[in-house]
Structure formats: C-alpha cells, structure tokens
Amino acid sequence: GGWLLLQNCHLGLQFLSELMDTISTTESMSEGFRTWITTEAHPEFPINLLQASIKFTNEPPQGVKAGLKRTYSAVTQDHLEVSNLPQWKSLLYAVAFLHTTVQERRKFGPLGWNIPYEFNQADFAASVQFVQNHLDDMDIKRGVNWSCVRYMLGEVQYGGRVTDDLDKALLNTYARVWFGEHMFSEKFCFYKDYVIPKGKTVEDYLQYIEQLPVIDTPEVFGLHPNADITYQTNLANETLSTIVSIQPKDSSTGGGETREAVVQRLADEMLEKLPPDYNPHEVKAQLQKMGAIQPINIFLHQEIDRMQHVISRVRTTLTDLKLAIDGTIIMSEELQDALDNMYDARIPKLWFRISWESATLGFWFTELLERNQQFSSWLQDGRPNQFWMTGFFNPQGFLTAMRQETTRMNVAKGWALDSVVLHNEVTKMMKEDVAGPPPADIGGVYIYGLFLEGAGWDRRNSKLVESSPKVRIKCNMVCSENTR
C-alpha cells in the first residue's frame, strides 16, 4: 500500500523494462500502491510504460498574474511577518516580480534572453533568504545597502546562471531600475498599473494579484510590443510542426503520387543541383597562392572544411535514401527521418545538426548553394571586395581573423591583439555600389547580409527608425454607372 518514487529514470532506462514486467506480472497488488516516476524527455523511454501512465508536467506559469499567484500561494503569513522592518514586504514582492519577469522573458526566445536560462524556484528562495538576512543585519541609521542588493540579485543569485554579457547587463538594469529607495514611493511602478501593493496579509497580496491582466503586454518586461508578434508566430509554427509530425505516414496518398515517389523526385533534383566536392589538394594549392598562413585564409580553409562536410552528408543521405526507397538497402531510422522531413519540406535532423537554421528545406538548400558560391568564388578568384557575413558558419571567427590581420599590419606601430577592438560604420552604399575593398588608409572589410528585427534603417540620416512606414488611408465613394 506504499508509494514508490523513482527519480531521474532517463538515467536508468534498462531498469524501466524490468519495472514494467514486475508491475504487469504481479498477481495481486494493493489498491493503495502507486509508482511515481520522474524523468526528462527521452526518445528511448519505454513506450508501453509511458502509455500506461498518467502524465504530469510542472512548468512555469504563463504571465505575470499566474507567476505571482503561484509564488504567493507558497508564502505563509509567518514568512510575510518574519521581519518588522517596513522594507521587507515591498522587497519580497519586488523579488517575486523579478522572478516572474526573468522566467516570462524566456518565451520570447532570443528577444528575451540571448541564451535560455533555467531560472527556477531555488533562485527565488535564495534571493528572498539573502534579502531577509540583509535586513536582519542592517544598520537602521544607514538603511539598506542598495549596491549590495543590486549586486547580489543581478550578479550572484540570478546573474550566477547568466553567461552572456548582454544578458548580464539586462539583469543589472532590472536590479538598478527596480531596487532602490525610490521603490517605496507612491509614484513607483514596474510598468503602468503594475505597482507594489500595500498589504498586511498574504490574502491582501493575492487579492491585488487577482486584479492583474491575464495577458501581459511585452512592454511590462521592457520589450517592444512587436515581440508578442514574434512569440505568437513561433508558437503557431511550433504547433503546426507538431501536428504535421504526428500525421499518419502511409505510403499511399489516395491515388496520387506516393510519399516515396515525391521524395525520390526531390532527391533527384537536389542531387543534380548539389555542388561538387572540394578537392583538398586543389584547395591547399589555391590557399598557398593566396597566403596560407594569413588569418583570413585560415578562416576560409575552416569554412570550406565545414561546407565540404555538409555537402558530403547531403550527397550520402540522398543517395542512400534513393536506394532505400528502391528496396536496395534497408531503410534506417536516419533515412526514415530524412524521408519524413523532406516530404514535409523540413530539414532532416542529420543535416540540421551540422548546418544552420532555416524556415523550410527549400530555403535551406538555396542557402547551401549561395554559401558554397561565396567560398568557391573566394577560393578561385581571390579575396572578394565584400563578404556575406550571415553566410559563414563561424562569423565570430571571421571578425577575429580580421583583428589578427589588422594587428599584423600595424605591428610596427606597437599594436597588440588584446588592445584592438572592432569599430562598425554603416555606409550609405548598397551591395551593388561596392567596386573595391575599403581604402588602405582606412582598412577593414565591407560586409552585408545583416538584418534588423523590429526596426528599420534610415539611410539618409544613418539612424534606426520604426520599421513600419506611415500609411495614409482615405475613403472614396464608388458610384454606379447610373449615378456617375
């Protein structure tokens, strides 16, 4: 009649089959017996055990209202009154709001955080404990040490998980703007209508939280309203992708062309357009002519190696897939994945792992041809006047190679690589206007292919502007032939 808890079962998948046999073959079992299993999603998890189970998921609530409600549902009255200082209740609510914000920003993808971080309840508990300890040890005359509070929240408690410099700057900005003596004034608000309530009991706070909007504008988190468009688009795409992935994979399509025939035709077209393999001896010879030890040419060699890996993998997959469709070889799991994804115009996992992101298979293959064209032209015709920045596997490596090249050119002046920094200047030239490299006295390189999301560029005044143009709408009366 007891309960059995097995944790992290994705680390012991072999035991789960034994567990399933034990449960299914046991002749008598107490009605009070339950087996609880915790696991991460795993493709090799026994499907029969999964189907026989009742599934539970514990995910962060969506929205500020749900997040604060969940947080304060776990706060007791004793915890709310653990300190007699007037700053305690407001600081507790502010930390709870910060905790909800950092979690909610994750749904916006790279717009919210450059890197998705797993902020959890332990971060909130540690932050609240720090605030409590700080107030207990506080000198009443000096008051709260806000520099310490901001540092601990932005750099240690939540910032300890953050590895990106811009993400760290974002966290420190939240700490600086929200935590200070100004947070106790009547005019303070996180965003309009999102204030720190004045309550004495947990119920008071829960009643205020209940009045908050169910759906929050991205501006609450410091984002542009257009961020919600991106989130909704990604959510819809993910939902549609899931629906497509669980569609029946029958060979017949009701009298029309079969799935296998469609994919085989597509494979023939792709193989016909796929560029030839790079000859390593020819690549080495060309690089020797250009200066093999120059940083920018070393970068080119690395990019060509990665492109050759992609071309080889695509060619092998398509060739094997055609043989598998014909029945010459066995259809493996990877080939089946390629067949399903190609039929749905998606990128096979085998290719995606070694390449780049793209919306559809067609766009991905077009970009493969364009990327390869840049590398092959560079190799055969010499260094180009301008570079397609987003066509590189490792654009950061390109920038590093450029810094190394500039440092070597100025070594006589005492330049060191560590002291050389990048300087960007947006020119008024279009791609077609570039007839040569930048002047020798200026140096650097021309790049193109970058894009703005949620903004536009004013070429005349060289500044960011709203991306959507102003549209004037007017009304005209449409007259019939009789009344004209």
Secondary structure as GFF3:
##gff-version 3
##sequence-region A 1 484
A	DSSP	beta_strand	3	6	.	.	.	ID=ss1
A	DSSP	three_ten_helix	9	11	.	.	.	ID=ss2
A	DSSP	alpha_helix	13	25	.	.	.	ID=ss3
A	DSSP	beta_strand	34	37	.	.	.	ID=ss4
A	DSSP	alpha_helix	47	51	.	.	.	ID=ss5
A	DSSP	alpha_helix	64	73	.	.	.	ID=ss6
A	DSSP	alpha_helix	77	80	.	.	.	ID=ss7
A	DSSP	alpha_helix	87	104	.	.	.	ID=ss8
A	DSSP	three_ten_helix	105	111	.	.	.	ID=ss9
A	DSSP	alpha_helix	121	136	.	.	.	ID=ss10
A	DSSP	alpha_helix	146	151	.	.	.	ID=ss11
A	DSSP	pi_helix	152	157	.	.	.	ID=ss12
A	DSSP	three_ten_helix	159	161	.	.	.	ID=ss13
A	DSSP	alpha_helix	165	178	.	.	.	ID=ss14
A	DSSP	three_ten_helix	181	184	.	.	.	ID=ss15
A	DSSP	alpha_helix	202	210	.	.	.	ID=ss16
A	DSSP	three_ten_helix	218	221	.	.	.	ID=ss17
A	DSSP	alpha_helix	227	245	.	.	.	ID=ss18
A	DSSP	alpha_helix	259	273	.	.	.	ID=ss19
A	DSSP	alpha_helix	280	290	.	.	.	ID=ss20
A	DSSP	alpha_helix	295	326	.	.	.	ID=ss21
A	DSSP	alpha_helix	333	343	.	.	.	ID=ss22
A	DSSP	alpha_helix	349	352	.	.	.	ID=ss23
A	DSSP	alpha_helix	361	381	.	.	.	ID=ss24
A	DSSP	beta_strand	386	388	.	.	.	ID=ss25
A	DSSP	three_ten_helix	389	391	.	.	.	ID=ss26
A	DSSP	alpha_helix	395	409	.	.	.	ID=ss27
A	DSSP	three_ten_helix	411	413	.	.	.	ID=ss28
A	DSSP	three_ten_helix	417	419	.	.	.	ID=ss29
A	DSSP	three_ten_helix	431	433	.	.	.	ID=ss30
A	DSSP	beta_strand	446	448	.	.	.	ID=ss31
A	DSSP	beta_strand	456	458	.	.	.	ID=ss32
A	DSSP	beta_strand	463	465	.	.	.	ID=ss33
###
